Amino acid sequence: MCGISGIIGSGFNRDLLSKMIEIQQHRGPDSSGEYVRDGACLGHNRLSIIDLSEAANQPFFDTTERYIIVFNGEIYNYLELKSELEYNFKTNSDTEVLLAAYIKWGKDCLHKLNGMFSFAIWDSTEKKLFAARDRFGVKPLYYHHSEETFYFASEIKTLHAAGVQKAPNEKVWASYFVYGSYGMPNETFWKDIHQLPGGHWLEFENNQIKIEKWYVFEEEIKKYQKKKSYDAVKSEYTALLKDSIELRFRSDVPVGFNVSGGLDSSALLAFVNLLGKEKSNINAYTFFTNDKRYDELPWVEEMISLTKNPLKRVLLQAKEVKELAKKINSYQDEPYGGLPTLAYSKIFQKAREDGVLVLLDGQGMDEQWAGYDYYVKKTGSLIQGVNRSPFRKNVLSDYLINLAEKPAYPKPFEDDLLNLQFRDLFYTKIPRALRFNDRISMTYGTELREPFLDYRLVELAFSQPIEYKIKAGVQKSMLREIVSEYLSDSISYAPKRPLQTPQREWLCKELKDFVWQEINDIEHSKFANWFDIKSLKQEYNSFLEGDNDSSFHIWQWINFNMLNK
């Protein structure tokens, strides 16, 4: 897990590259390196996870020194790929395997990779850059093209440091406030900064950018058209789940995992402890707030009592929020999910202190097994546990409202449920969660792995008929049956709990002065014309008086102001 950066073209500049590398140092505290030659600058910040030797540092050259790679992520099946390649390997790293795979198979190597990745390869002979992201976009890649120069980096702030003006993308911000959209897969909240969507590759040659989609999920799903029996799918999925978690334990540094009281964490806990005694002793991490209405600690402790993993409890307190929010904002670069994200960030801080540099979590099960309430209730809202709309269009000026664009998502399937799942996998839930989590893990120089987002699992579960996903009104029914074989029914069949922190209560009471400060800052900022300040204040007063079914709109204002200071 690392940070990558680069400048290609007439504007290549070693001093600028050094600045970009410095900005991303938190992503790779173990070493940094640069390549500056013939119109190309490549930078790398390394967090050493596999092959800890200096020989695996980057930028990394092939044996001919024609190809140079900078790589962020992990190729989990690198040992299997290595056995297929006839190559004179000089390290035990997955970086070298990735480069060798590209040299042998070209772009087609992407389909052979099981991992999370964003990487760039410079062909010093053809003067061509090739870059790609993993199927679901677990690892980020941002870019800017200006005149005859192409800039790329793992974080947006790095491109701002390279000289790209920090100016808001007004349409994306407007759509965020009106519809809760975080932008389309190629967009960011900042003008002239784009992201390469997950499952896409990019080429830059002769000052021209070419982008193509290499992972066409809709086409992959067609391979599963032949219906299998319930028991056959259950057996196949269970075997893949074990393999996915086993692959993600490949590491030369200590591994731990994150748990909550939900089904997905239960599945992770159960299968981690099937992998052998040495893995049953690894640390489990969870957060709590000392509020019994929201804390999942009792369920977590019940789960852990069955497996006896060491449990590390991390407390978030209201008094920490103001300073912690400032810190996390500076690493996120774009809006994020509120107090749960802050609480989650403390887990990675604690893991780093414990010397645990790799953590696994349970992201991705709801999307593949149709676990969200709105899949069956058809409410349309992406925020669970609220009745009224979480957005407050009335606090915005006509100027901003007119810029907002309601997102329209592709519907490649005939089935409405599949289209909702597809939307959440590639446009809404998963992309935003992966961004939040990448930034908070990298803030503390730790690596987060998502075993349930193994493409084999997602494709298999997604392609199953609805009666395999929802049975007698119970969502994620097959997954629950699988987990119940290893943990108690009270855990396996526990209802989904969407709220994780007392955000609503804290924003009303303990953090009231903090919220007013942010609102007053907006009133006196250059963005005051985006808002109807009187309505903004009235809405917060209504919130304080009890209209607080949702607190998301309050967090939107805080987040916006802190990011635009």
Protein Blocks (a to p, Z undefined) as FASTA:
>chain_A
ZZddddedjkbcfklmmmmmmmmmmmommbccdddeehiacddddddfbhpbfklpccdd
dfkomaccddedddfklmmmmmmpccddfbfcfklmmmmmmmmnmmmlmmmpgcdddddd
ddfklopacddddfkomagcddddehjaccddfbfklmmmnopacdddfklmmmmmmnop
abjfkbcfbehiacddehiacddeehiacdddfbdfklmmmmmmpccdfklmmmmmmmmm
mmmmmmmmgccbdcdddddfbfklmmmmmmmmmnojklmmpccddddehiaklocklmmm
mmmmmnopacddddddfklmmmmmmmmmmmnopacebjmlmmmmmmmmmmmmnopabdcd
fehjlmmnopafklmnonopabghiabdcbdfklpcfklmmmpccdddddfbfblklmmm
mmmmmmmmmmmmmmmmmmmmmmnopacddfklgfklmmmmmmpcfklmpgghiahklmmm
mmmmmmcfklmmgccdfbfbfklmmmmmmmmmmmmmmmmmmmmmcklmmpcfklmmmmmm
mmmnopambaklmmmmmmmmmmmZZ
